[in-house]
Amino acid sequence: MSSRKYASVLFILLMVLPSCVRADDFEHLRKDAARISTISAGFVQKKIMKILSKPLVSEGKFYFAAPDSIRWEYQKPVKSLVISNQGKTRRYIVSRGKWMEDRTGGVQAMKIVLNEVAGWMRGKFDSNPSFTAAVKEGANMQIILTPVDKSMAGMIEKIEITVSRKDLSVKSVRIIENASAETRIDFHSVVVNHTIDPSVFQDVP
């Protein structure tokens, strides 16, 4: 997949780098993240643009079970749901008061995005060749992904992923598109390694 197409897909969801990054930083992250079997959390997603008087805010629930099962559910202001499980991705939208499966091309785009998110949850921050990855130390660990291909300019300048030092779960994802637009996803009420019923990755509400 071309870097431009990848950037467009990631946009749907839709700094200064350290001068030296050790290769074993990411190997350490992968080994520690391997201890994570499940994650459940609420999230708040904000789309910020200079042309908007206030951010566009969505809220929902997120579930992850290793190695790659994900449920991404928007609960308000508009309900929608994406489930990725055993290599199959399905998207549902509410139509006439009922959940209906969306069979349009957008489902494949969401599959690519969720595969990337699943990789992050397993500590695989440096596995996509479309980006260079760097670690920035601080109160929380920050992973900064920068596009390799300059054709992404104006679509994605960089992605900042903040990781909790306590349990290595992803605390936030900030997608900086350009100087006037960004998308930020903040996770809250995070629960790690508690049993999640398999039906969560199979059923619609």
TORPA-4810 file (N, C-alpha, C, O; in nm, 3 decimals):
<nodes>
NODE_1_0.084_-0.119_0.000_0.000_0.000_0.000_0.088_0.123_0.000_0.186_0.130_0.074_M
NODE_2_0.053_0.222_-0.082_0.134_0.343_-0.092_0.124_0.422_0.037_0.026_0.411_0.110_S
NODE_3_0.226_0.504_0.064_0.226_0.584_0.185_0.113_0.685_0.184_0.058_0.717_0.289_S
NODE_4_0.077_0.736_0.066_-0.033_0.833_0.058_-0.165_0.767_0.095_-0.245_0.824_0.168_R
NODE_5_-0.188_0.645_0.044_-0.311_0.574_0.077_-0.316_0.541_0.224_-0.421_0.552_0.287_K
NODE_6_-0.201_0.500_0.281_-0.196_0.469_0.423_-0.230_0.593_0.506_-0.304_0.584_0.604_Y
NODE_7_-0.176_0.708_0.467_-0.202_0.831_0.540_-0.350_0.866_0.536_-0.406_0.910_0.637_A
NODE_8_-0.414_0.846_0.423_-0.556_0.876_0.410_-0.639_0.785_0.499_-0.737_0.829_0.558_S
NODE_9_-0.599_0.659_0.508_-0.672_0.563_0.592_-0.659_0.600_0.738_-0.759_0.603_0.810_V
NODE_10_-0.537_0.629_0.783_-0.513_0.661_0.923_-0.583_0.791_0.961_-0.623_0.809_1.076_L
NODE_11_-0.600_0.881_0.865_-0.666_1.008_0.889_-0.811_0.987_0.929_-0.869_1.071_0.998_F
NODE_12_-0.871_0.876_0.885_-1.010_0.847_0.916_-1.030_0.839_1.066_-1.128_0.895_1.115_I
NODE_13_-0.949_0.775_1.139_-0.970_0.755_1.279_-1.029_0.875_1.353_-1.075_0.952_1.438_L
NODE_14_-0.987_0.818_1.243_-0.897_0.935_1.276_-0.936_0.935_1.310_-0.940_1.021_1.398_L
NODE_15_0.755_1.878_1.676_0.812_1.809_1.796_0.955_1.780_1.768_1.019_1.759_1.665_M
NODE_16_0.972_1.783_1.843_1.116_1.765_1.822_1.150_1.621_1.859_1.115_1.575_1.967_V
NODE_17_1.218_1.551_1.770_1.254_1.413_1.796_1.385_1.406_1.873_1.470_1.494_1.860_L
NODE_18_1.402_1.302_1.955_1.530_1.286_2.022_1.641_1.266_1.920_1.619_1.206_1.815_P
NODE_19_1.756_1.316_1.950_1.866_1.307_1.853_1.922_1.166_1.844_1.986_1.132_1.744_S
NODE_20_1.899_1.084_1.946_1.953_0.948_1.946_1.850_0.854_2.007_1.799_0.879_2.116_C
NODE_21_1.820_0.745_1.937_1.725_0.646_1.985_1.791_0.509_1.981_1.841_0.469_1.876_V
NODE_22_1.793_0.437_2.090_1.852_0.306_2.093_1.757_0.203_2.034_1.636_0.208_2.058_R
NODE_23_1.810_0.111_1.956_1.726_0.008_1.893_1.659_-0.080_1.997_1.549_-0.129_1.974_A
NODE_24_1.725_-0.099_2.112_1.667_-0.189_2.211_1.552_-0.126_2.288_1.483_-0.195_2.363_D
NODE_25_1.528_0.008_2.272_1.412_0.070_2.334_1.284_0.001_2.290_1.198_-0.030_2.373_D
NODE_26_1.271_-0.024_2.160_1.149_-0.084_2.108_1.142_-0.233_2.139_1.033_-0.287_2.159_F
NODE_27_1.256_-0.299_2.143_1.256_-0.440_2.181_1.210_-0.455_2.326_1.137_-0.549_2.359_E
NODE_28_1.252_-0.363_2.412_1.209_-0.363_2.551_1.058_-0.341_2.561_0.991_-0.409_2.638_H
NODE_29_1.006_-0.248_2.482_0.862_-0.221_2.482_0.783_-0.344_2.438_0.682_-0.379_2.499_L
NODE_30_0.831_-0.410_2.333_0.760_-0.528_2.283_0.757_-0.638_2.388_0.654_-0.703_2.408_R
NODE_31_0.869_-0.660_2.456_0.874_-0.766_2.557_0.782_-0.735_2.674_0.712_-0.823_2.724_K
NODE_32_0.781_-0.609_2.719_0.695_-0.572_2.831_0.547_-0.575_2.792_0.463_-0.619_2.870_D
NODE_33_0.517_-0.529_2.671_0.379_-0.528_2.625_0.324_-0.667_2.604_0.203_-0.686_2.602_A
NODE_34_0.411_-0.764_2.588_0.366_-0.903_2.569_0.291_-0.954_2.692_0.219_-1.053_2.683_A
NODE_35_0.307_-0.887_2.805_0.235_-0.927_2.926_0.090_-0.885_2.923_0.009_-0.933_3.003_R
NODE_36_0.054_-0.797_2.831_-0.083_-0.748_2.822_-0.166_-0.845_2.738_-0.136_-0.869_2.622_I
NODE_37_-0.270_-0.900_2.799_-0.358_-0.991_2.727_-0.490_-0.925_2.689_-0.546_-0.956_2.584_S
NODE_38_-0.539_-0.834_2.772_-0.663_-0.761_2.741_-0.655_-0.618_2.790_-0.582_-0.586_2.884_T
NODE_39_-0.729_-0.532_2.724_-0.745_-0.393_2.767_-0.890_-0.353_2.741_-0.945_-0.382_2.634_I
NODE_40_-0.952_-0.288_2.836_-1.081_-0.224_2.814_-1.072_-0.081_2.865_-1.008_-0.055_2.967_S
NODE_41_-1.137_0.011_2.796_-1.126_0.152_2.833_-1.238_0.232_2.768_-1.298_0.190_2.669_A
NODE_42_-1.263_0.346_2.825_-1.345_0.445_2.757_-1.252_0.538_2.681_-1.133_0.545_2.711_G
NODE_43_-1.305_0.610_2.584_-1.221_0.706_2.512_-1.301_0.830_2.474_-1.423_0.827_2.459_F
NODE_44_-1.227_0.939_2.461_-1.282_1.065_2.411_-1.197_1.105_2.291_-1.076_1.119_2.302_V
NODE_45_-1.262_1.124_2.179_-1.192_1.163_2.057_-1.228_1.307_2.021_-1.346_1.343_2.015_Q
NODE_46_-1.127_1.388_1.998_-1.149_1.528_1.963_-1.085_1.560_1.829_-0.967_1.535_1.807_K
NODE_47_-1.165_1.616_1.741_-1.115_1.665_1.613_-1.102_1.816_1.625_-1.202_1.886_1.643_K
NODE_48_-0.979_1.865_1.616_-0.951_2.008_1.637_-0.908_2.071_1.506_-0.813_2.026_1.443_I
NODE_49_-0.978_2.176_1.467_-0.944_2.249_1.345_-0.958_2.399_1.372_-1.048_2.441_1.444_M
NODE_50_-0.871_2.477_1.314_-0.876_2.621_1.336_-1.004_2.683_1.284_-1.049_2.786_1.335_K
NODE_51_-1.064_2.621_1.182_-1.186_2.677_1.125_-1.309_2.647_1.212_-1.417_2.700_1.186_I
NODE_52_-1.293_2.562_1.314_-1.404_2.529_1.403_-1.393_2.610_1.531_-1.284_2.629_1.585_L
NODE_53_-1.507_2.658_1.581_-1.506_2.736_1.704_-1.477_2.648_1.825_-1.425_2.696_1.926_S
NODE_54_-1.510_2.520_1.815_-1.480_2.425_1.922_-1.459_2.287_1.861_-1.507_2.259_1.751_K
NODE_55_-1.388_2.201_1.931_-1.359_2.068_1.875_-1.485_1.985_1.852_-1.586_2.004_1.920_P
NODE_56_-1.477_1.893_1.755_-1.581_1.793_1.737_-1.546_1.676_1.830_-1.440_1.616_1.817_L
NODE_57_-1.637_1.645_1.923_-1.607_1.547_2.027_-1.695_1.423_2.012_-1.816_1.433_1.995_V
NODE_58_-1.631_1.307_2.017_-1.702_1.179_2.018_-1.655_1.099_2.139_-1.542_1.115_2.184_S
NODE_59_-1.743_1.014_2.191_-1.709_0.930_2.305_-1.749_0.787_2.278_-1.841_0.760_2.201_E
NODE_60_-1.677_0.695_2.344_-1.712_0.555_2.323_-1.633_0.461_2.411_-1.573_0.502_2.510_G
NODE_61_-1.635_0.333_2.373_-1.567_0.227_2.447_-1.471_0.152_2.355_-1.495_0.137_2.235_K
NODE_62_-1.361_0.106_2.415_-1.259_0.034_2.341_-1.226_-0.096_2.414_-1.210_-0.097_2.537_F
NODE_63_-1.215_-0.205_2.337_-1.177_-0.334_2.394_-1.069_-0.397_2.306_-1.075_-0.389_2.183_Y
NODE_64_-0.972_-0.459_2.371_-0.865_-0.528_2.298_-0.835_-0.660_2.368_-0.827_-0.666_2.491_F
NODE_65_-0.819_-0.766_2.289_-0.774_-0.895_2.341_-0.665_-0.946_2.248_-0.686_-0.953_2.126_A
NODE_66_-0.551_-0.983_2.304_-0.439_-1.031_2.223_-0.480_-1.159_2.148_-0.554_-1.239_2.203_A
NODE_67_-0.432_-1.178_2.025_-0.332_-1.092_1.961_-0.389_-0.974_1.882_-0.318_-0.875_1.864_P
NODE_68_-0.514_-0.981_1.834_-0.559_-0.874_1.744_-0.709_-0.852_1.743_-0.762_-0.800_1.644_D
NODE_69_-0.780_-0.890_1.850_-0.924_-0.866_1.855_-0.951_-0.728_1.912_-0.899_-0.691_2.017_S
NODE_70_-1.034_-0.650_1.842_-1.064_-0.513_1.882_-1.212_-0.484_1.864_-1.273_-0.525_1.764_I
NODE_71_-1.269_-0.414_1.959_-1.403_-0.357_1.946_-1.391_-0.208_1.969_-1.350_-0.164_2.077_R
NODE_72_-1.426_-0.129_1.869_-1.416_0.017_1.876_-1.558_0.070_1.858_-1.613_0.066_1.748_W
NODE_73_-1.617_0.119_1.966_-1.759_0.157_1.964_-1.778_0.304_1.997_-1.744_0.349_2.107_E
NODE_74_-1.832_0.379_1.902_-1.871_0.517_1.926_-2.012_0.517_1.984_-2.104_0.461_1.924_Y
NODE_75_-2.028_0.581_2.100_-2.158_0.584_2.167_-2.230_0.717_2.154_-2.353_0.721_2.159_Q
NODE_76_-2.155_0.825_2.137_-2.216_0.955_2.114_-2.115_1.051_2.052_-1.994_1.037_2.074_K
NODE_77_-2.162_1.148_1.977_-2.303_1.182_1.950_-2.371_1.089_1.849_-2.494_1.080_1.846_P
NODE_78_-2.291_1.019_1.766_-2.347_0.926_1.667_-2.296_0.786_1.697_-2.176_0.767_1.719_V
NODE_79_-2.385_0.689_1.697_-2.347_0.552_1.728_-2.294_0.479_1.604_-2.354_0.483_1.497_K
NODE_80_-2.180_0.413_1.622_-2.127_0.324_1.519_-2.033_0.227_1.589_-1.993_0.249_1.703_S
NODE_81_-1.999_0.120_1.520_-1.924_0.013_1.584_-1.838_-0.058_1.480_-1.882_-0.087_1.369_L
NODE_82_-1.713_-0.087_1.519_-1.625_-0.168_1.436_-1.572_-0.282_1.521_-1.522_-0.259_1.632_V
NODE_83_-1.583_-0.404_1.471_-1.531_-0.522_1.540_-1.432_-0.591_1.449_-1.463_-0.620_1.333_I
NODE_84_-1.314_-0.616_1.501_-1.212_-0.691_1.427_-1.176_-0.814_1.509_-1.131_-0.803_1.623_S
NODE_85_-1.195_-0.932_1.450_-1.174_-1.056_1.524_-1.139_-1.168_1.427_-1.208_-1.190_1.328_N
NODE_86_-1.031_-1.239_1.458_-0.987_-1.353_1.377_-0.972_-1.317_1.229_-1.012_-1.392_1.140_Q
NODE_87_-0.915_-1.199_1.205_-0.886_-1.158_1.069_-1.003_-1.099_0.993_-0.988_-1.059_0.878_G
NODE_88_-1.120_-1.093_1.055_-1.238_-1.040_0.989_-1.281_-0.910_1.057_-1.288_-0.903_1.179_K
NODE_89_-1.308_-0.808_0.977_-1.351_-0.678_1.029_-1.490_-0.646_0.979_-1.520_-0.658_0.860_T
NODE_90_-1.575_-0.604_1.072_-1.712_-0.566_1.038_-1.743_-0.429_1.099_-1.698_-0.398_1.209_R
NODE_91_-1.818_-0.350_1.026_-1.860_-0.218_1.075_-2.011_-0.211_1.074_-2.078_-0.257_0.982_R
NODE_92_-2.065_-0.152_1.181_-2.210_-0.140_1.194_-2.247_0.006_1.218_-2.175_0.080_1.286_Y
NODE_93_-2.358_0.045_1.160_-2.412_0.178_1.182_-2.560_0.165_1.218_-2.622_0.063_1.190_I
NODE_94_-2.614_0.267_1.281_-2.756_0.265_1.318_-2.837_0.326_1.205_-2.814_0.440_1.164_V
NODE_95_-2.933_0.249_1.155_-3.022_0.295_1.049_-3.166_0.263_1.088_-3.200_0.147_1.112_S
NODE_96_-3.248_0.367_1.094_-3.389_0.351_1.133_-3.403_0.282_1.267_-3.492_0.199_1.289_R
NODE_97_-3.313_0.318_1.358_-3.320_0.266_1.493_-3.263_0.128_1.513_-3.271_0.074_1.623_G
NODE_98_-3.204_0.068_1.407_-3.149_-0.066_1.418_-3.004_-0.068_1.371_-2.965_0.008_1.282_K
NODE_99_-2.924_-0.158_1.431_-2.787_-0.177_1.388_-2.785_-0.252_1.256_-2.845_-0.359_1.243_W
NODE_100_-2.716_-0.195_1.158_-2.706_-0.255_1.026_-2.558_-0.266_0.988_-2.480_-0.175_1.017_M
NODE_101_-2.520_-0.376_0.925_-2.381_-0.393_0.884_-2.351_-0.305_0.764_-2.427_-0.302_0.667_E
NODE_102_-2.241_-0.234_0.770_-2.195_-0.149_0.661_-2.101_-0.230_0.573_-1.996_-0.275_0.618_D
NODE_103_-2.139_-0.249_0.448_-2.059_-0.331_0.357_-1.987_-0.247_0.252_-1.948_-0.298_0.147_R
NODE_104_-1.971_-0.119_0.278_-1.903_-0.031_0.184_-1.752_-0.046_0.196_-1.702_-0.118_0.283_T
NODE_105_-1.679_0.023_0.108_-1.534_0.015_0.108_-1.467_0.068_0.232_-1.350_0.039_0.257_G
NODE_106_-1.540_0.146_0.313_-1.481_0.200_0.434_-1.443_0.094_0.535_-1.360_0.118_0.623_G
NODE_107_-1.503_-0.025_0.524_-1.472_-0.133_0.617_-1.327_-0.177_0.602_-1.258_-0.200_0.702_V
NODE_108_-1.279_-0.188_0.479_-1.141_-0.228_0.456_-1.045_-0.123_0.510_-0.939_-0.157_0.563_Q
NODE_109_-1.082_0.004_0.498_-0.999_0.111_0.552_-0.988_0.099_0.704_-0.880_0.114_0.760_A
NODE_110_-1.101_0.071_0.770_-1.099_0.056_0.915_-1.018_-0.065_0.957_-0.956_-0.064_1.063_M
NODE_111_-1.018_-0.170_0.877_-0.939_-0.289_0.909_-0.791_-0.254_0.915_-0.721_-0.299_1.005_K
NODE_112_-0.744_-0.173_0.822_-0.604_-0.132_0.820_-0.572_-0.050_0.945_-0.467_-0.068_1.008_I
NODE_113_-0.663_0.041_0.979_-0.642_0.124_1.097_-0.636_0.039_1.224_-0.546_0.055_1.306_V
NODE_114_-0.732_-0.052_1.240_-0.737_-0.134_1.361_-0.619_-0.230_1.371_-0.572_-0.259_1.481_L
NODE_115_-0.570_-0.278_1.258_-0.449_-0.360_1.260_-0.332_-0.281_1.317_-0.249_-0.334_1.391_N
NODE_116_-0.326_-0.152_1.280_-0.219_-0.067_1.332_-0.235_-0.046_1.483_-0.138_-0.054_1.558_E
NODE_117_-0.359_-0.021_1.526_-0.385_-0.002_1.669_-0.350_-0.129_1.747_-0.289_-0.121_1.854_V
NODE_118_-0.387_-0.246_1.694_-0.354_-0.372_1.761_-0.203_-0.388_1.776_-0.155_-0.437_1.878_A
NODE_119_-0.129_-0.346_1.675_0.017_-0.351_1.683_0.069_-0.261_1.793_0.161_-0.300_1.866_G
NODE_120_0.013_-0.143_1.807_0.055_-0.052_1.914_0.028_-0.114_2.050_0.111_-0.104_2.141_W
NODE_121_-0.088_-0.177_2.065_-0.122_-0.237_2.194_-0.025_-0.349_2.231_-0.010_-0.382_2.349_M
NODE_122_0.042_-0.407_2.133_0.139_-0.513_2.158_0.282_-0.460_2.157_0.377_-0.538_2.154_R
NODE_123_0.297_-0.328_2.160_0.430_-0.269_2.166_0.502_-0.260_2.033_0.621_-0.228_2.029_G
NODE_124_0.432_-0.287_1.923_0.494_-0.285_1.791_0.480_-0.146_1.729_0.403_-0.125_1.635_K
NODE_125_0.555_-0.052_1.783_0.546_0.086_1.736_0.634_0.114_1.615_0.614_0.212_1.544_F
NODE_126_0.732_0.028_1.592_0.830_0.055_1.488_0.822_-0.044_1.372_0.918_-0.060_1.297_D
NODE_127_0.707_-0.111_1.357_0.697_-0.218_1.257_0.644_-0.171_1.121_0.650_-0.246_1.024_S
NODE_128_0.593_-0.048_1.113_0.540_0.001_0.986_0.648_0.080_0.913_0.694_0.183_0.963_N
NODE_129_0.690_0.034_0.794_0.798_0.101_0.722_0.762_0.239_0.669_0.849_0.312_0.622_P
NODE_130_0.633_0.275_0.675_0.591_0.408_0.628_0.629_0.518_0.726_0.621_0.637_0.694_S
NODE_131_0.671_0.478_0.849_0.703_0.575_0.953_0.837_0.542_1.018_0.875_0.425_1.029_F
NODE_132_0.908_0.645_1.061_1.020_0.625_1.151_0.968_0.645_1.293_0.880_0.729_1.316_T
NODE_133_1.020_0.569_1.387_0.971_0.574_1.525_1.082_0.616_1.618_1.197_0.577_1.602_A
NODE_134_1.046_0.698_1.716_1.142_0.744_1.815_1.076_0.745_1.952_0.955_0.760_1.964_A
NODE_135_1.157_0.728_2.056_1.110_0.730_2.194_1.148_0.862_2.258_1.263_0.906_2.249_V
NODE_136_1.052_0.924_2.323_1.077_1.048_2.396_1.044_1.024_2.543_0.930_0.992_2.577_K
NODE_137_1.143_1.038_2.629_1.125_1.009_2.770_1.060_1.128_2.842_1.074_1.242_2.799_E
NODE_138_0.989_1.098_2.950_0.924_1.199_3.031_0.845_1.132_3.141_0.871_1.016_3.174_G
NODE_139_0.746_1.203_3.199_0.662_1.143_3.302_0.594_1.018_3.248_0.581_0.918_3.319_A
NODE_140_0.550_1.024_3.123_0.503_0.908_3.051_0.592_0.890_2.929_0.652_0.986_2.881_N
NODE_141_0.602_0.769_2.881_0.681_0.745_2.761_0.601_0.787_2.638_0.482_0.758_2.629_M
NODE_142_0.667_0.853_2.546_0.600_0.898_2.424_0.670_0.839_2.302_0.792_0.847_2.289_Q
NODE_143_0.590_0.780_2.214_0.640_0.727_2.088_0.599_0.825_1.979_0.482_0.861_1.968_I
NODE_144_0.695_0.869_1.900_0.668_0.966_1.794_0.693_0.900_1.659_0.804_0.857_1.629_I
NODE_145_0.588_0.893_1.579_0.597_0.835_1.446_0.597_0.948_1.343_0.508_1.033_1.344_L
NODE_146_0.695_0.948_1.256_0.710_1.051_1.154_0.707_0.987_1.017_0.782_0.892_0.993_T
NODE_147_0.623_1.037_0.925_0.615_0.977_0.791_0.750_0.979_0.719_0.824_1.077_0.727_P
NODE_148_0.779_0.872_0.651_0.902_0.864_0.572_0.884_0.937_0.440_0.974_1.008_0.395_V
NODE_149_0.769_0.920_0.378_0.741_0.978_0.247_0.690_1.121_0.261_0.590_1.145_0.329_D
NODE_150_0.756_1.215_0.200_0.718_1.356_0.209_0.584_1.384_0.143_0.526_1.491_0.163_K
NODE_151_0.532_1.288_0.064_0.402_1.308_0.000_0.289_1.309_0.103_0.176_1.347_0.071_S
NODE_152_0.319_1.268_0.225_0.219_1.273_0.331_0.200_1.414_0.387_0.108_1.438_0.465_M
NODE_153_0.286_1.505_0.348_0.277_1.642_0.399_0.137_1.698_0.376_0.082_1.687_0.267_A
NODE_154_0.080_1.756_0.482_-0.054_1.810_0.473_-0.160_1.711_0.516_-0.273_1.750_0.547_G
NODE_155_-0.126_1.581_0.518_-0.220_1.479_0.564_-0.182_1.429_0.702_-0.267_1.422_0.791_M
NODE_156_-0.057_1.394_0.721_-0.006_1.356_0.853_0.136_1.408_0.867_0.224_1.372_0.790_I
NODE_157_0.157_1.494_0.966_0.292_1.540_0.996_0.361_1.445_1.092_0.480_1.415_1.077_E
NODE_158_0.286_1.398_1.191_0.340_1.301_1.286_0.229_1.249_1.374_0.119_1.305_1.380_K
NODE_159_0.259_1.139_1.442_0.166_1.077_1.536_0.238_1.063_1.669_0.349_1.011_1.675_I
NODE_160_0.176_1.108_1.773_0.232_1.097_1.908_0.148_0.998_1.989_0.028_1.016_2.006_E
NODE_161_0.212_0.894_2.037_0.144_0.792_2.117_0.203_0.796_2.258_0.322_0.773_2.276_I
NODE_162_0.119_0.826_2.356_0.165_0.832_2.494_0.133_0.701_2.564_0.020_0.654_2.562_T
NODE_163_0.235_0.642_2.626_0.224_0.510_2.688_0.242_0.522_2.839_0.336_0.587_2.886_V
NODE_164_0.153_0.461_2.914_0.163_0.462_3.060_0.285_0.384_3.107_0.308_0.273_3.061_S
NODE_165_0.362_0.441_3.197_0.476_0.369_3.254_0.429_0.262_3.353_0.501_0.166_3.380_R
NODE_166_0.309_0.279_3.406_0.258_0.186_3.506_0.229_0.049_3.447_0.272_-0.053_3.501_K
NODE_167_0.154_0.046_3.334_0.115_-0.084_3.279_0.141_-0.095_3.129_0.102_-0.195_3.067_D
NODE_168_0.207_0.007_3.069_0.243_0.009_2.928_0.123_0.012_2.834_0.136_-0.016_2.714_L
NODE_169_0.005_0.046_2.886_-0.110_0.063_2.798_-0.102_0.199_2.730_-0.038_0.291_2.782_S
NODE_170_-0.167_0.211_2.615_-0.167_0.339_2.542_-0.263_0.435_2.611_-0.381_0.405_2.628_V
NODE_171_-0.212_0.552_2.652_-0.293_0.652_2.720_-0.361_0.747_2.621_-0.476_0.786_2.641_K
NODE_172_-0.289_0.782_2.515_-0.347_0.875_2.418_-0.278_0.859_2.284_-0.164_0.815_2.275_S
NODE_173_-0.351_0.897_2.179_-0.296_0.902_2.044_-0.330_1.040_1.986_-0.446_1.081_1.985_V
NODE_174_-0.229_1.107_1.940_-0.247_1.240_1.880_-0.198_1.235_1.736_-0.080_1.214_1.710_R
NODE_175_-0.291_1.255_1.642_-0.258_1.254_1.500_-0.255_1.399_1.452_-0.359_1.464_1.440_I
NODE_176_-0.136_1.448_1.425_-0.120_1.587_1.380_-0.119_1.588_1.228_-0.025_1.540_1.165_I
NODE_177_-0.224_1.643_1.171_-0.236_1.642_1.025_-0.158_1.756_0.962_-0.086_1.737_0.864_E
NODE_178_-0.174_1.875_1.018_-0.100_1.992_0.973_-0.108_2.097_1.083_-0.154_2.068_1.194_N
NODE_179_-0.063_2.217_1.053_-0.058_2.321_1.156_-0.196_2.363_1.206_-0.206_2.423_1.313_A
NODE_180_-0.301_2.332_1.132_-0.434_2.379_1.170_-0.533_2.267_1.200_-0.651_2.294_1.223_S
NODE_181_-0.489_2.142_1.200_-0.583_2.032_1.224_-0.513_1.914_1.292_-0.401_1.877_1.255_A
NODE_182_-0.580_1.856_1.390_-0.530_1.736_1.455_-0.646_1.659_1.516_-0.753_1.714_1.542_E
NODE_183_-0.623_1.530_1.538_-0.719_1.444_1.605_-0.651_1.386_1.728_-0.538_1.337_1.720_T
NODE_184_-0.719_1.391_1.841_-0.663_1.338_1.965_-0.760_1.238_2.025_-0.879_1.266_2.036_R
NODE_185_-0.710_1.123_2.065_-0.790_1.021_2.132_-0.729_0.995_2.269_-0.615_0.951_2.279_I
NODE_186_-0.805_1.023_2.374_-0.761_1.001_2.511_-0.838_0.884_2.571_-0.961_0.882_2.568_D
NODE_187_-0.764_0.787_2.627_-0.826_0.672_2.690_-0.838_0.696_2.841_-0.749_0.755_2.902_F
NODE_188_-0.949_0.650_2.900_-0.968_0.666_3.044_-1.031_0.538_3.100_-1.078_0.452_3.025_H
NODE_189_-1.033_0.527_3.232_-1.089_0.410_3.300_-1.030_0.281_3.243_-1.102_0.185_3.216_S
NODE_190_-0.900_0.281_3.224_-0.832_0.168_3.160_-0.820_0.050_3.257_-0.777_0.066_3.371_V
NODE_191_-0.859_-0.067_3.210_-0.847_-0.191_3.287_-0.764_-0.289_3.205_-0.798_-0.319_3.090_V
NODE_192_-0.656_-0.339_3.263_-0.563_-0.427_3.192_-0.569_-0.568_3.249_-0.572_-0.588_3.370_V
NODE_193_-0.570_-0.666_3.159_-0.561_-0.809_3.193_-0.676_-0.859_3.279_-0.658_-0.946_3.364_N
NODE_194_-0.796_-0.805_3.257_-0.916_-0.862_3.315_-0.992_-0.936_3.206_-0.984_-0.900_3.089_H
NODE_195_-1.063_-1.040_3.244_-1.133_-1.122_3.145_-1.237_-1.042_3.069_-1.317_-0.970_3.128_T
NODE_196_-1.234_-1.054_2.936_-1.335_-0.995_2.850_-1.410_-1.108_2.781_-1.349_-1.194_2.717_I
NODE_197_-1.542_-1.108_2.796_-1.624_-1.213_2.735_-1.600_-1.214_2.583_-1.607_-1.109_2.520_D
NODE_198_-1.573_-1.330_2.523_-1.548_-1.337_2.378_-1.661_-1.278_2.293_-1.637_-1.236_2.180_P
NODE_199_-1.783_-1.275_2.348_-1.895_-1.221_2.272_-1.878_-1.073_2.241_-1.939_-1.021_2.148_S
NODE_200_-1.794_-1.005_2.321_-1.769_-0.862_2.296_-1.715_-0.840_2.155_-1.741_-0.737_2.093_V
NODE_201_-1.640_-0.937_2.103_-1.581_-0.925_1.972_-1.662_-0.997_1.863_-1.614_-1.021_1.752_F
NODE_202_-1.786_-1.030_1.899_-1.871_-1.100_1.804_-2.008_-1.035_1.787_-2.066_-1.041_1.678_Q
NODE_203_-2.061_-0.974_1.894_-2.199_-0.929_1.892_-2.211_-0.778_1.878_-2.125_-0.703_1.923_D
NODE_204_-2.318_-0.736_1.816_-2.356_-0.595_1.816_-2.449_-0.574_1.934_-2.501_-0.671_1.989_V
NODE_205_-2.470_-0.448_1.974_-2.557_-0.424_2.092_-2.698_-0.479_2.073_-2.781_-0.467_2.163_P
</nodes>
